[in-house]
Amino acid sequence: MEIGFRKARLADLDVLVELIKGIQVDDPWSCEFVEARAKEALRQLIADPSMGCAWLVCDEGREIGYIVLTFDYSLEYGGKCAWVDEFFVKKEYRGKGVGLQTLEFFASEAKKLGAKTVHLIVNYENPAIRLYERAGFEKHQRYAMTKELE
């Protein structure tokens, strides 16, 4: 297996949306998945690198997953922060080191883009928690809370 990463382009929107549908089966979003809304959000992200970026995870050129980076700014963490906003690897590629490789790539790219830290949110029962711990992420005694503005 030869894992590589390719920065997503506008031409990749349909591929990304199909992969996002995969995450809805394994670990659904906390809000309703609306394909058109997801596609438009991806289009905006890809068109404006100041918001972040997305990469396709590939095995010998075949898209097997994706990871999305978004930014925020935190005084607590010393400035610009990167978030793993979305991360998905197809089931048949899990448990083979793809996830860890992807997270290491992500951290390296986030650092190049000026991030001081990398954050993520994971559901309590998600088995990927063990992967994130192996990749150096620590649990916090905090809750992620959300208020939708639309």
C-alpha positions in Angstrom: 0.0 0.0 0.0 1.4 3.4 -1.1 -0.5 6.1 0.8 -0.3 9.7 -0.6 -2.2 12.9 0.0 -3.5 15.3 -2.6 -4.9 18.7 -1.9 -8.5 18.9 -2.9 -9.5 21.0 -5.8 -12.9 22.2 -7.0 -13.0 19.3 -9.4 -13.0 16.9 -6.4 -16.2 18.1 -4.9 -18.3 15.1 -6.0 -15.6 12.6 -4.7 -15.5 14.4 -1.4 -19.3 14.4 -1.0 -19.4 10.7 -1.7 -16.7 10.1 1.0 -18.7 12.4 3.4 -21.7 10.1 2.9 -19.4 7.3 4.2 -18.8 9.1 7.4 -22.6 9.6 7.9 -22.9 5.8 8.1 -20.0 5.3 10.6 -20.1 8.4 12.7 -23.0 10.7 11.6 -22.8 14.5 12.0 -24.7 15.9 15.0 -26.8 18.0 12.6 -28.7 16.8 9.5 -26.5 16.0 6.5 -27.7 18.0 3.5 -25.7 17.2 0.5 -26.1 20.6 -1.2 -25.1 22.4 2.0 -22.0 20.2 2.4 -21.0 20.7 -1.2 -21.3 24.4 -0.9 -19.3 24.5 2.3 -16.5 22.5 0.6 -16.6 24.7 -2.4 -16.1 27.8 -0.2 -13.3 26.1 1.8 -11.4 25.0 -1.3 -11.8 28.5 -2.9 -10.5 30.3 0.2 -7.3 28.9 1.7 -7.5 31.4 4.6 -10.3 29.2 6.0 -8.4 26.0 5.8 -8.0 23.2 3.3 -8.9 19.6 2.5 -6.8 16.6 1.3 -7.8 13.4 -0.3 -6.1 10.3 1.1 -5.0 8.1 -1.7 -3.7 4.5 -2.2 -1.9 4.3 -5.5 -4.1 7.2 -6.8 -7.4 5.8 -5.6 -9.3 8.0 -3.1 -9.7 6.1 0.1 -10.5 8.9 2.5 -10.2 12.6 3.3 -9.2 15.0 6.0 -10.2 18.6 6.4 -8.3 21.4 8.2 -10.0 24.5 9.4 -8.6 27.4 11.5 -9.4 29.4 14.6 -7.4 31.6 16.9 -7.0 31.1 20.6 -5.3 33.1 23.3 -5.2 30.0 25.5 -3.2 28.1 22.9 -1.0 30.9 21.7 -2.5 32.0 18.4 -3.6 30.2 15.2 -5.0 26.7 15.8 -5.9 24.0 13.3 -8.9 21.7 13.7 -9.4 18.3 12.2 -12.9 19.2 11.1 -13.5 16.0 9.1 -11.5 12.8 8.9 -12.6 9.6 7.2 -10.9 6.5 5.9 -12.8 3.7 4.1 -13.4 0.6 6.3 -11.2 -1.7 4.3 -8.2 0.6 4.9 -8.6 0.9 8.7 -6.2 -0.8 11.1 -3.3 -0.6 8.5 -1.6 2.6 9.6 -3.4 4.9 7.2 -5.0 6.9 10.0 -1.8 7.5 11.8 0.0 8.4 8.6 -2.8 10.9 7.8 -2.7 12.5 11.2 1.1 12.9 11.0 0.7 14.5 7.6 -2.0 16.7 8.9 0.1 17.9 11.9 3.0 18.7 9.6 0.9 20.6 7.1 -0.9 22.5 10.0 2.5 23.6 11.3 3.6 24.7 7.9 0.4 26.8 7.7 1.3 28.5 11.0 -0.8 26.6 13.5 0.4 26.3 17.1 -1.9 23.4 18.0 -4.2 20.9 16.4 -7.6 20.1 17.9 -10.4 17.6 17.1 -13.7 16.6 18.5 -14.7 12.9 18.6 -17.8 11.2 19.9 -17.4 9.5 23.2 -18.0 6.0 21.9 -16.0 6.3 18.6 -13.3 3.6 18.4 -11.0 6.1 16.7 -10.3 7.6 20.1 -7.5 5.0 20.5 -6.0 6.2 17.1 -6.1 9.8 18.2 -4.4 9.0 21.5 -1.6 7.1 19.7 -1.2 10.2 17.5 -0.6 12.3 20.6 -4.0 13.9 21.2 -5.1 14.3 24.9 -8.6 14.2 26.4 -9.9 17.2 28.1 -12.4 17.7 30.9 -14.5 20.0 28.7 -17.5 19.6 26.5 -17.8 20.9 22.9 -21.0 22.9 22.6 -22.6 24.3 19.5 -25.1 26.9 18.7 -26.4 27.0 15.1 -26.8 30.5 13.7 -28.8 29.7 10.6 
